[in-house]
Amino acid sequence: MDTITHGIAGALIGKAVFRGEDMFASDSMKRGRIITWSLMLGAIFPDSDVIRDILSHDKLLVITWHRSITHSLVMLPLWALLLAGITRVVANSRKWEAPSFVALVGIYAAGILSHILLDLVTSFGTMIWSPLEWSRPAWDLIFIIDFTLTGIVLVPQLLAWVYAHPQKVKSRGVRMWLVFLPAPFLIARIGEIVGAPISHGVVWSAMVIFAALFLLPVLLGWGVKIQHDTWNRVGLAAAVIYVACALYTHHVALSRIQKFAELERLRVVSIGALPLPPSLWHWDGLVRSERGVYELRMDLSDKPVSDGELLALEHH
């Protein structure tokens, strides 16, 4: 998963689970803000291993080193202790009201764990047992950059900010809507460039959803009645549901590629279904057999295919 999404997800967890406050609040740095900042920093910390990539001339280092010890469940306690210690030192020097050292260890551990889990759901592979073992488990559920998931973890936090002050609701709601208005078109353009086109219907649907989220609660007057924590908890629940949907669609895609292998009477060496952009409906089925590698591109939103149609979908 991209580092930006990791950080946004970490901030969401901080607000939804640990009662953190908005990171950029106008008041002084206090306990609630430090909680959110700490969880966000913990959530992006594992990707600090890219610093070695930048300083090295080894072009393969991103494969051999990235997602290793900083992404390790074995090393997680050490990183949490280290980050908590640094935070306490900084907080004490600036006389900030920070959580206790033990609480910070738990907060940083939660942030790092969220990063590891969100990397595990992609296909790149994460060395979660390093340095004891250097294998790369991967759950193959979500593409490494998923704008839908990013939106799910970001928008609820913005909604909580919009409706935090009744006197500023209208201006904030309109501003956020205007910011998000071009987003579907930009994402569709990116999808077109990388060969993952997004339909016009999806683009317009996204625009309607953003308008409903940012403007309807303003017009109807119920947005301010929802507590700050509730917005964030709903966002976290939505993210969990999204991953659960990815788990289901992966099961469907894997079943389809397994059926393809049976119809082709392949002696399977390895088999998998990898997520493709731009949505959970798109999958790349791969079979490695004694006869070679077979690929099956799938769009699960299409109607169920017959055995003959399934064989015809093979990508040469």
Rosetta blueprint (number, residue, H / E / L):
1 M L
2 D L
3 T H
4 I H
5 T H
6 H H
7 G H
8 I H
9 A H
10 G H
11 A H
12 L H
13 I H
14 G H
15 K H
16 A H
17 V H
18 F L
19 R L
20 G L
21 E L
22 D L
23 M L
24 F L
25 A L
26 S L
27 D L
28 S L
29 M L
30 K L
31 R H
32 G H
33 R H
34 I H
35 I H
36 T H
37 W H
38 S H
39 L H
40 M H
41 L H
42 G H
43 A H
44 I H
45 F H
46 P H
47 D H
48 S H
49 D H
50 V H
51 I H
52 R H
53 D H
54 I H
55 L H
56 S L
57 H L
58 D L
59 K L
60 L L
61 L H
62 V H
63 I H
64 T H
65 W L
66 H L
67 R L
68 S L
69 I H
70 T H
71 H H
72 S L
73 L L
74 V L
75 M L
76 L H
77 P H
78 L H
79 W H
80 A H
81 L H
82 L H
83 L H
84 A H
85 G H
86 I H
87 T H
88 R H
89 V H
90 V H
91 A H
92 N H
93 S H
94 R H
95 K L
96 W L
97 E L
98 A L
99 P L
100 S L
101 F H
102 V H
103 A H
104 L H
105 V H
106 G H
107 I H
108 Y H
109 A H
110 A H
111 G H
112 I H
113 L H
114 S H
115 H H
116 I H
117 L H
118 L H
119 D H
120 L H
121 V L
122 T L
123 S L
124 F L
125 G L
126 T L
127 M L
128 I L
129 W L
130 S L
131 P L
132 L L
133 E L
134 W L
135 S L
136 R L
137 P L
138 A L
139 W L
140 D L
141 L L
142 I L
143 F L
144 I L
145 I L
146 D L
147 F H
148 T H
149 L H
150 T H
151 G H
152 I H
153 V H
154 L H
155 V H
156 P H
157 Q H
158 L H
159 L H
160 A H
161 W H
162 V H
163 Y L
164 A L
165 H L
166 P H
167 Q H
168 K H
169 V H
170 K H
171 S H
172 R H
173 G H
174 V H
175 R H
176 M H
177 W H
178 L H
179 V H
180 F H
181 L L
182 P L
183 A H
184 P H
185 F H
186 L H
187 I H
188 A H
189 R H
190 I H
191 G H
192 E H
193 I H
194 V L
195 G L
196 A L
197 P L
198 I L
199 S L
200 H H
201 G H
202 V H
203 V H
204 W H
205 S H
206 A H
207 M H
208 V H
209 I H
210 F H
211 A H
212 A H
213 L H
214 F H
215 L H
216 L H
217 P H
218 V H
219 L H
220 L H
221 G L
222 W L
223 G H
224 V H
225 K H
226 I L
227 Q L
228 H H
229 D H
230 T H
231 W H
232 N H
233 R H
234 V H
235 G H
236 L H
237 A H
238 A H
239 A H
240 V H
241 I H
242 Y H
243 V H
244 A H
245 C H
246 A H
247 L H
248 Y H
249 T H
250 H H
251 H H
252 V H
253 A H
254 L H
255 S H
256 R H
257 I H
258 Q H
259 K H
260 F H
261 A H
262 E H
263 L H
264 E L
265 R L
266 L L
267 R L
268 V E
269 V E
270 S E
271 I E
272 G E
273 A E
274 L E
275 P E
276 L L
277 P L
278 P L
279 S L
280 L L
281 W L
282 H E
283 W E
284 D E
285 G E
286 L E
287 V E
288 R E
289 S E
290 E L
291 R L
292 G E
293 V E
294 Y E
295 E E
296 L E
297 R E
298 M E
299 D E
300 L L
301 S L
302 D L
303 K L
304 P L
305 V L
306 S L
307 D H
308 G H
309 E H
310 L H
311 L H
312 A H
313 L L
314 E E
315 H E
316 H L
